[in-house]
C-alpha cells in the first residue's frame, strides 16, 4: 500500500510515519509512505530524521492547497491520511483566516484531487474540539458539533466537507476524532510539552485552571488511525480517547512526579478565574466505545507510564525543543 500523509512532519503525522515504516501499525506493514508538508511552525524535518533514508519513504515540501502539486503527488497513491491542519487555539483567536484556508479550503482541494486520481480511501484526522465542552461524561460520535474556537470551527467545517464527499461522490472517507494527545516530538507551546520543558528549566508550569481533558498517548492515537483506515467502515466517525480525564491540576501533579520534582512545584496563577475567560471549555472528553467494538482498538499506554516516558524523551532531547521554545518565547 502506498500512503500519502499530509502534515507528516508534525507531532502526530511524524509519529504515524515512523510507526508505519517500522511496521508497528496494524494493517500497514510494508507500506510505502510519502509525506506532504508545508513545514510551517508545526512541521519539523527533524521529526522525520529517523526515517529519512528508509527505502519506502519520500518527502514532498508543499501545501495541500496547491492543486498542481497534488496532481503530481497523488498518482499511484492508494490511501491518504490527512493530518495537515492548523490547530493551535490561541493562534486562531489572533487570526482565523489561515485556519479557514488550511483546514477548510485545503481539505476541499485534497478531496477533489483524491476524486480526480481515484484514491481508494481517505482517513481524515480530526479532534474532540469539534464537539465543544461537555458538562459530564464524554461525547459519542453522533453528538452535535458545537466548536468553541475558530480553530475548532474550521476543523468541524473540514469534517462536514469530508463526510459530504462520501455521501455525494462515493469517496471512501473515514474520520477519527482524538482527545488531547501527548508524547515525544510535541511542540512546547502545547500543554504537556510546555509543562515538561518548564519543569526541566526550573520554571513555573502553565496555570492549572479548572479545565478537564481526556488524554491519549500519540502512539495509541496512531494505532487508532491505522485501524480506522484498514478495518473501519466508509463514511464512519471513530472517537479515539484514552479514557484518562484529568484536571489540569492533576496533570501537573503527575508531571511533577514523573520529572522527579518535589510535590507542589509552582504553577503560574491565572490572572482571573479561567471560567471567566473567553472561549472557556471546562471539560472535553470522547467516548471510544465504537472504536473498541468495531476496530478492536484499545489504549495500550497508561497515563502515568506515558507521561514518565515523555518526560524522559524531553530530558534527553533538549537540543530538539530548546530552539522551538525560544522561538515561541514561552
Secondary structure, DSSP 8 states (H G I E B T S, - for coil): -EEEEETTTSHHHHHHHHHHHTT-STT-TT-EEEEEE---TT--GGGGGGGTT-TTEEEEE--TT-HHHHHHH-TT--EEEE------HHHHHH--HHHIIIIIIHHHHHHHHHHHTT-SEEEEEEEGGGG---SSS-B-TTS-----SHHHHHHHHHHHHHHHHHHHH---EEEEEE-EEE-TT--TTSHHHHHHHHHHTT--B----S-EEEEEEHHHHHHHHHHHHHHS-TT-EEEE--SEEEEHHHHHHHHHHHTT--TT--B---SS-GGGSTT---EE-B--HHIIIII-----S-HHHHHHHHHHHHHH-HHHHHHHHHHHT-
